[in-house]
Amino acid sequence: MDDIIEVEHTGGLSIGHDVGVERTFESWFMDNQSGDNFSIVYQGSDWGGSSETDYILFVDYVKHHLYWGTGPGNSGDACTYLNTNTSVTPGVWHHVAATIKTTGANTGEKMVFLDGKLLTSCSYTVKGNAYNGNFSMAGHPNTSVGMEHSKG
């Protein structure tokens, strides 16, 4: 399973500044690589976390930390580009679930679970724009991932 999966854009996958949106993204993944970050789910135009990042759940290659980004990484709001500060063990299958609940155009709540345990939760005050492009899973060729999206 070394494929990148892309789903053609539909409005139901975008979050943007909509109010009252609840989403949970779940995936089984195994970090098989080093030297490059990889996304588990991604909806945006700039992998680096700009205002055009609707959402991204990824593992960094240095510390193998999970991140749950829903907007610009330089926003000054630690929750917008949330580092769970938890390392995942490379070469081992893990289950991750990331949730978002919007309470306003730029506000809401997020949670990240790993292997059935809550890692972190927070409230954000900055949110990226909706992205009208394709949704992707397993955004690096050396990632093994299986994913389920549920609408809240």
C-alpha positions as CSV (number, residue, x, y, z in Angstrom):
1,M,0.0,0.0,0.0
2,D,2.3,2.7,-1.2
3,D,-0.3,4.8,-3.1
4,I,-1.4,8.3,-2.8
5,I,-5.2,8.4,-3.0
6,E,-6.9,11.5,-4.4
7,V,-10.7,12.1,-4.3
8,E,-12.2,14.6,-6.7
9,H,-13.4,17.8,-5.0
10,T,-16.9,17.8,-3.6
11,G,-18.3,20.5,-1.3
12,G,-18.9,18.0,1.5
13,L,-15.1,17.5,2.0
14,S,-14.4,21.2,2.6
15,I,-14.7,22.9,6.0
16,G,-13.4,26.5,5.4
17,H,-15.2,29.1,7.5
18,D,-18.6,27.3,7.7
19,V,-20.2,27.3,11.2
20,G,-21.6,24.1,12.8
21,V,-19.4,21.7,10.9
22,E,-18.4,18.5,12.7
23,R,-15.9,16.1,11.1
24,T,-13.9,13.1,12.3
25,F,-11.1,11.7,10.1
26,E,-9.9,8.2,11.0
27,S,-7.0,6.2,9.6
28,W,-4.8,3.3,10.2
29,F,-1.2,4.2,9.2
30,M,2.4,3.0,9.4
31,D,5.3,5.4,9.2
32,N,7.7,3.5,6.9
33,Q,10.0,6.3,6.0
34,S,12.3,9.1,7.1
35,G,13.5,12.2,5.3
36,D,10.1,13.7,4.4
37,N,6.9,14.6,6.2
38,F,3.8,12.7,5.1
39,S,0.1,13.5,5.2
40,I,-2.6,11.1,6.3
41,V,-5.4,13.4,5.1
42,Y,-5.0,16.7,3.3
43,Q,-7.3,19.3,1.8
44,G,-5.4,22.4,0.7
45,S,-3.2,24.1,-1.8
46,D,0.0,24.7,0.3
47,W,1.4,21.8,2.1
48,G,3.3,24.2,4.4
49,G,0.2,25.3,6.2
50,S,-1.0,28.6,4.7
51,S,-4.4,30.2,4.8
52,E,-5.2,27.9,1.9
53,T,-4.8,24.8,4.1
54,D,-8.4,23.8,5.0
55,Y,-7.0,20.8,7.0
56,I,-4.0,18.4,7.2
57,L,-3.2,15.5,9.5
58,F,0.4,14.6,9.1
59,V,3.5,13.1,10.8
60,D,6.8,14.9,10.7
61,Y,9.8,12.9,9.7
62,V,12.2,14.3,12.4
63,K,10.4,13.6,15.7
64,H,7.5,11.5,14.2
65,H,5.0,13.8,15.8
66,L,1.4,14.0,14.7
67,Y,0.1,17.4,13.6
68,W,-3.5,18.4,13.0
69,G,-3.4,21.6,11.0
70,T,-6.5,23.6,10.1
71,G,-5.0,26.8,8.8
72,P,-1.7,28.8,8.7
73,G,1.2,27.5,10.7
74,N,2.3,31.0,11.4
75,S,-1.0,32.3,12.8
76,G,0.2,32.7,16.4
77,D,-2.6,30.3,17.5
78,A,-1.0,27.0,18.6
79,C,-4.2,25.1,18.1
80,T,-4.5,26.1,14.4
81,Y,-1.4,24.0,13.6
82,L,-1.6,21.7,16.5
83,N,1.5,19.6,17.4
84,T,0.5,16.7,19.6
85,N,4.1,16.4,21.0
86,T,3.6,12.6,20.8
87,S,6.0,10.5,18.7
88,V,4.6,7.6,16.7
89,T,6.7,4.5,16.5
90,P,7.9,4.0,12.9
91,G,7.2,0.5,11.4
92,V,4.2,-0.1,13.6
93,W,0.5,0.3,12.6
94,H,-1.3,3.0,14.5
95,H,-4.9,4.2,14.5
96,V,-5.5,7.9,14.5
97,A,-8.7,10.0,14.7
98,A,-8.7,13.8,14.4
99,T,-11.9,15.8,15.0
100,I,-13.0,19.3,14.3
101,K,-16.1,21.1,15.4
102,T,-16.6,24.7,14.2
103,T,-18.3,27.1,16.5
104,G,-17.8,30.3,14.4
105,A,-16.2,31.3,11.1
106,N,-12.7,31.2,12.7
107,T,-13.3,29.4,15.9
108,G,-13.8,25.8,17.0
109,E,-12.5,22.8,18.9
110,K,-10.2,20.0,17.8
111,M,-9.1,16.7,19.3
112,V,-6.5,14.1,18.3
113,F,-6.6,10.4,19.4
114,L,-3.9,7.8,18.8
115,D,-4.5,4.1,19.4
116,G,-7.7,4.9,21.3
117,K,-6.2,7.5,23.6
118,L,-6.9,11.2,23.6
119,L,-3.5,12.9,22.9
120,T,-4.7,16.5,23.0
121,S,-7.6,18.9,22.6
122,C,-7.8,22.6,22.1
123,S,-9.9,25.6,20.9
124,Y,-8.7,27.6,17.9
125,T,-9.3,31.2,16.8
126,V,-7.8,31.1,13.3
127,K,-9.1,28.8,10.5
128,G,-7.9,28.4,6.9
129,N,-10.0,28.9,3.9
130,A,-12.0,26.2,2.2
131,Y,-10.1,24.5,-0.6
132,N,-11.9,23.6,-3.8
133,G,-9.3,21.1,-5.1
134,N,-8.9,17.4,-4.6
135,F,-8.8,15.7,-1.2
136,S,-5.8,13.4,-0.7
137,M,-4.9,10.5,1.6
138,A,-1.4,9.1,2.1
139,G,0.5,12.0,0.7
140,H,3.9,10.4,0.5
141,P,4.8,7.3,-1.5
142,N,6.5,5.6,1.5
143,T,3.4,5.8,3.7
144,S,1.0,2.9,4.4
145,V,-2.4,4.2,5.2
146,G,-6.1,3.2,5.2
147,M,-8.7,5.9,5.9
148,E,-12.3,6.4,6.8
149,H,-14.1,9.8,6.7
150,S,-17.3,10.2,8.8
151,K,-19.6,13.2,8.6
152,G,-20.5,14.4,12.1
